Structures are given as C-alpha cells and as structure tokens.
Amino acid sequence: MLKIAERPLGQAAIQVLSELHTGVVAAGDHAAQVEAAKAAWKIKTSTKAKETAFKAVRENLAKMSVGSVRCAYCEDSLADEIEHILPKSLFPEYAFLWVNYLFACGPCNGPKSNSYGTVQGDSVVEFIRKKDDPIIAPAAGVHALIDPRTEDPLDFLDLDVGGTTPDGVKINGTFEFLPAYGLGAPQMARAAYTIRVLGLNREVMRVARQNAFGGFRARLREYVEQKAAAAEAAQLSRLQSDLLASPHLTVFAEIRRQRAVLPEISILINDAPEVLAWSLVPAGVAAT
C-alpha cells in the first residue's frame, strides 16, 4: 500500500456528489440516512448528469491509481470498483464524498465490506452490525483502517524483503507486511487490523510480492546498465516508465527504503541515485 497522490475532482462532478450528499443527510436520523444512501447508490447513474459525474469519478480514480490502474490495497489486481473507505452502510454521510473513494479490486473490496473498527486505548474495537441489529452509528474514535487517501501506509507498515546482516548472514524475506518497527501500541493495533482486514498477507499476495522483487531488481539492473552504456534519455525514460507501470510498487518502495541491508540493490542505486526521486504514484491537475 502506498499513499495515493491527490487529484482533485472536477467541479461538475463535485456538484452532483454534493446534491446526492445533501439528500442523504436530509433523510433524518442515522437509520434513515443508511436507507437513503443505499437507495441513492443503487441509482447513482440514473440520469445523464449522474452518469457523467460517476464516469468522471472512475476516470479520476484510475488516474490516481498506482501502477497500471492497480488496486489501492493489494496492488496486484486490476482496480475496477469504487471503494468506500468508510462503509456507506455505517457512514451514510460519507457515501457521496469524494475523499471517501478509492479504486479497489473485488478480492479486496469483498472481504473488507463493512468491516470497521476504532482505536480505543491501545487496541482496536471492532463495530459489528448483524442482520437484525438496530441501525445505530458506530462509536466515535480514530478509524482503525489505514486510509491511503490521507495517510502514508508505509508509516505504519514494513514489508519483510529480507537482507544481509552486518556480519554477512543473508536472511530471506517472507514478503509479508508487518507493523512498522517502533510504532506505539495504538498505531501497531491499526497496522495489524489493516493487514488482517484487507488480507494483505494471503499466500497469493506474498508470492506475487516475492516475484515482484526479482522483477524490480532485474529492471533496475537493466536501467543501470543502459545508463552506463550512455543510452539516450528517451530509452532511460521508457525503462523508468515500464518499471513504474509494474504491479506491487510497494515492493520497489521498500527495496529503496531498505537498500542499506540489500547490498545488490544498494550498489545499483549508488550507480543511479535518481531512482530515489522517482514518484511511485501519479499526480495531476483537476479534472473538468
């Protein structure tokens, strides 16, 4: 997971979302707002204006996505679903707020679903609304799930890519996410909750990240070799673009960040220090 660079939504789409938001909030109490948000979401493209607005939402989210329109959570699968960071069934007032959207894949969006928790003290307390439970709002508190729209996930998470100890012992990476070293208890609880709820360490993801490590190392080596051979700027730019279009860009972020314990990577980066400045997430001007 990487922090997503903001790309403002165009004013026309914002106006449509604002009108839908106003309708939800005006519905009444929390239970009424939940029903209103659910109903409004089902028909969110029922008029030309709404259809155009949500087309703009999807296009903007795609342009904000990491890699080649990859899921904001797993970075493996194609992102094709508008994800509500705060579930609309629990936070109907956020159902039509642009800041609550990101692009995710079905395998991540499905399991996350309506999962929600808040930080209470040093741990996360989950809010679970069963089928016949009263429709009440979750308790106030710090949201447990890391929000890549507003937070940098790598402030909370470390990826175990392995490395070499000072005395030369090589340690293989598990390519699993772990709560970042040195976190306080509340932040550690948020990291562990995010890893679990999103299934970031499911085996298929772990293996994919391990494979991505080898791919990034090979691409980086090719870039360094071409640079040493005095390749034209256009060729180096293409190699850079190809690398940045790869899935699992968090792996590349982590091999840059942890290069001190990755001797082979460190040597390559010393020969091409500009790679440290490559932006891993796209940014852009406001849509129209």
N, C-alpha and C positions, 0 to 999 in steps of 0.2 A: 504494500500500500504506500502510495505517495500522496503528498499534499497536492491537491488539484489547483492549478493556476486559475484565477477568476477571469471570466469572460462575461461582461455584462450582457444581459438580455435586452433586446430591442424594446423601445418604448411601447410599440403597438401590442406586443405580446404581454408586457408587464401590465398594461391597462386591462386586458382581458382577464389575466390572473387576478388582478385587484378586484374586478367586478365579481368573479366567482368566489373569492375570499370573503368579500362583503356579504354575499348571500349566505354563506355558511355561518358566519359569526352572528348574523341577524336571525338565525333559526331559533335561538333560545338557549336553553341550558346545554350542558355537555352532551347529554344523550341525544338531544335534538340535533346538535351540531354534527355528531357522529353520523346520524342518518342522512343529514343534508350533504355532508362531504361524500359519503358513499354514493348517493344518488347523482350528485353533480359530476363525480369522477366517471361514472358509467357513461355519461353523455357529454364528455368533455370535448368531443369533436362533432357535436350535433349541428352546429351552424358553421357557416363559412368562416366567420371571424374566429371562432374557437378552433376550428380545424387548422387555420393558418397559424394561430398562436402556438398550438402544440407541435406543429411542424417546426416552427422556429425553436421551440424548447428542445426538441430532439436534435435538430441540427447543431444547436449551440452546445449541448451536452456532448455530442460526438466530437466537436472541435476541441473541447476541453479534456477529452479522454486521453489517458496515457497510451503510448504506443500507437498501434493501428486500431483505434476505437476498441480498446480492451476494457474489461470490467474494472471499475474503480477499486473493487475489493480484492479479487484474486489475480487480476492482470493476465489471466490465461484465456478466457473465453471471450467471444465477441460480445460487446455490450449492446443490448438491444431493448432493454426495459428501463422505463423511468422509475427509479427507486426513490421512495420517500425515506429519507434518513430517519426522521421521526415518524413512526407509523401513523397513517391518517386515521386509523380506527381508534387510536389513543390520543392523537393530537390533531383533531379535525381542523383546528385553526391554522395548522401548517400545511394543509392538503394542497393549497394553491399558492404557496410561497416559493419563489424561485430558489431561495437559499436552501430549501429543503430537498432539492432534487440532485441526483447524480445518475450516471448511466451504469447499470449493473447487468450481470448475466442471470439467467434463470436459476442455475445451480446455486448461486449465492443469494439471490433475492428470495427464493422459495424458503430455504431453511431459516433465514433471518426473519422473514414475515413480520409478525407483530411482536417480536422479542424486544423487551425494553427493561432497562434497569437504571437505578440511580445510585450514586455513591452515598453511602450512609456511614460516616466514620471512616474506618479503614477497609471497608468491604463494599461489595455491590449487592443491593437488594433488588431482586427481580420483581417486576409487576406482571402478574399473570391474570388475565381475564378469561375465565372459562365461559363456555357457551351460554349458560343460563345465569351468569353473574350479573349483578346490577351494573349498568353502564355508568361508571364513575371515572373521574380523571385520575391519572397516576399522581402519586405524591410528588411535591416539588423537590428538586435536588439537581445535582450535577449529572448530566446524562452520561451513562456508563460507556456507551459505544463511542469509539473514536470517530470523529467527523472529519473526513478528509477534505471537506469544503472549507473548514475553518481551522483545522489543526494539522500539524505535521505528524503523521503516524510514526515516523522514524524518531520522534521524540519519546515515543512510548515503546517501540518495538525494535528488537535486534534480530537479524537473520543470521543463523549459525552457518557460516560459509567455511568453517574450519580455519586452518592456518598453521604456521610454524612457530614453535616456542623459541625463546631466546637461545636455548641450548641445542636447537636444530631438530627437535622432535616434531614430525608432521602429524597434525590431527585432522582427520577427515571431518568435513561438515555434515550435519544432519539435514541442513536446508529447511529446518523448522524455524518458525517465528517464536521468539521468547520475549517476555517482558524485558525491557531495556535495563542494563546494569545501572544500579544507583538510584532507581526510582523510589519514591516514598510509597508507603503502603496503599494510599488511595489510587495513585497512578498505576501501581502494579496491578491492583484489582481491575482497573479499567482495561489494561492491556490484556490480562488473562481472559476477561469477559469477551473482548473483541475477537481474540483468537478463537475462542470456543464457539461463539455465536455464528461467526462467519465461516467456521470450518477451515481456517487458513492452513491448518497442518494436516488436512486429509491427504492420504497417501498419494493420490494422483497429482496434487499440487506440489508436494515435496519432491517427487521425482521430476516433475516438469521444471522446478526451480534448479534442481541439480543439473539437468540437461542444459538449461539456460546459462548456467555458469560457464560450462565448456564453450558454448556458443559465443558468449561475450568475450571470453578470453581469446578465442580464435579471431573474432572480428577486430578486437583491439590490436592483436599482433599484426594482422593484415594492414591496419591503418598505420602502425608504426613503421612497418617495412616499406610501405608505399611512400610514406613521408621521407624516410631515409634515402629512398631511390629518387627523390626530387620529383615526385608525382605532381601533376598540375593541381591547382587549387580546386578545380571542378571535380576531379577524381576524389580528392580527400573529402570534399563536401558530400559526394554521393555515398562514400563509405560511412561517414558520420550519420547521414540520413537513414541508411539501411540499419545501422545499429540502433538508432533511436526509434525505429519502427518495430523493433522486436518485442515480443511479449516478455513479461516478467522484468520490467525495467527496475523494479526494486532490487533485483539481484545485482544489476550494474551499479545502482546507487550504493549498495552495501560493499561491493568489491572496491569501489573508490574510497568509501569511508573507512574500510578495514584494511587498506592496502599495506599498512605497516606490518601486518602479520601474514601477508601474502607476497612473498619475495618476487615471484614471477610477475605478478601484477604491478608491484612497485617499480620494477625495472622498466616495464613498458610505459607506465605513466611518467616516469622520470624522463623518458625519451619523447613524450608527447604530453606535457603538462596541461596543454589547452583542454584536454578531455575533462579536467576537473571543473571547468566552467560551462560545459555543455548542459543546457537546460533539459531536464528529462520530461517536463510537462509543457504542453503548448500554451501559449497565451495569445490574446488577440484583442482587437478593438470591438466595440459594441456592435452587436448585430442590428439590422434595421427592421 
